[in-house]
Amino acid sequence: MLVFTSAARQHRLLLVRGRGLYKSVSGVDSQVASHHVTASLLHPEDRSFNPGGKRRHRANESRERSVQSKEWRDEIPVMQRTGQRKEDAHRVSSELRKLCLEDSPTERERPGTQRSTPDSKVEIVFGVSPCLLALTQGRRKVSKLFVKDGEASHRASVLKVCEEACRRGVRVQRVSKKELDRMSSERVHQGVCLQASPLSYLTEHSDSAPGRKDPPLWLVLEGIQDPMNLGAILRSAYFLGVDRVASSLHNSCPLSPVVSKASAGAMEVLGVYGYKNLEDMVKLKVAQGWQVVGTVGAEADESQLPVTQCSDFQMTGPTVLLIGGEGGGLSRGMLSLCQTLLTIPAGRDLFPGVESLNVSVATGILLHTLLFSRKSTT
C-alpha cells in the first residue's frame, strides 16, 4: 500500500509537470500517454501479464514520441516565424546570417570583462551614421564593431552597418547596452560603437577637392570650442556644398567622435583642414584675389568696414567666410583682414540675453545665403 501511494503521488507529479509539454495532446492520445506513464510506474518490469504487452508498450512509446515530435514541430516554427518576419523584411545577407550563427553566447562581450587601457591611437566612434561612414570612407583604420545584443541589432540601419563590417573583414561583437553606454561615455550610440583610429585635421599637402566652375567658398573657423557646435557646422557645410572647411589648431576642439556624431557622420566624409596660423592662410587668399567676409552681430559697434545684411550680399568671386568662436567672435587680427562684414537681421525686437544666434545656426544661415547667391549669378 505504501508503494502504491508513493507511485501514485509520483504519477500525479508527472502529470502536472507534463501538462506544459503535452498541452496539445488530447482525447485518445492523452489517455494513451497517461496509461503508459501509469503502467511504467506501477509495473516497471512486468511485461508478461498480457501477451503482446511488450509490443503494445513499444507501440505506445513510439506513439508518444511521435506526439512529442509533432508538438515541437507545431510550436517551434511559430516562434521562428515571428522572428523571421523581421529578418525577411530586412533581407539579411548570407554573411550576416553566418555571423549570427557563429556568435555564440560564450563569445559575447560581458560587461566589465574587456576594459582595455586608454590608447591614443584608438577611439570609439558611436552612432549609426558615423560608424557606417567610417567604414565606407576608409579614412580610419577600423579594428572592431560592437553591436547591442537583442532586438536593436535587427533594425535595418544596424544591419546595414554590420553587413558593411562583414564585407570589409571587420570583426563584429555583440555586447550589452551597459557596455555600449560605457564605451560612448553615456552618449546616444544607437546600438553601435566602432573601435577605430582617430581622425586628424588635414594639411595643405593633403589631396584637395576637385575644382568646380562656380566660385569656391571656403569656411574658416576660429576658436570653435564646443564639439556639438563644430559637428553641426560641419553637417551644414557638407549639406550646402562648401568647398573647404579650415580651422585653427589652437584654442579649438579636436575632431572627436562627439563631433562626428553631432555632424551625423559628415565629419567622416568632409575633409577639415587645420592651420597653426589662420591669418597667414587668409592673407595668402587675399593676395590671390579672394574676397574675405567676416561676421558681426545685429547690434555691432560702428566699424570702418561696411556692414551688410546677409540677404543683400552677392557672392561674385572666390570667397572666404570667417566665423569666430562662441562668445568672443573673431579676433582683431582676423577682423583686420575682412573686406566686408555680414549680419543676420532679427525678425522682432529682442530681449537682452537672447539677441544673438547660436554659432552653428548663424553659420548655416550665412552659408545658405552665400551659396544661393552664388548659384543665382551663374
Secondary structure, DSSP 8 states (H G I E B T S, - for coil): -HHHHHHHHHHHHHHHHHHHHTTT--THHHHHHHHHHHHHHH-SS--SSSTTHHHHHHHHHHHHHHHHHHHHHHHHHHHHHHHHHHHHHHT--HHHHHHHHH--GGGS--TTT------TT-EEEESHHHHHHHHHH--S-EEEEEEESSGGGGSHHHHHHHHHHHHTT-EEEEE-HHHHHHHTTTS--TTEEEEE-----B-TTS------SS--EEEEEE----HHHHHHHHHHHHHHT-SEEEEESTTS----HHHHHHTTTHHHHS-EEEES-HHHHHHHHHHTT-EEEEE--TT----SS-EEEGGG----S-EEEEEEBTTTBS-HHHHTT-SEEEE---SS---TT-SS--HHHHHHHHHHHHHHHHHHT-
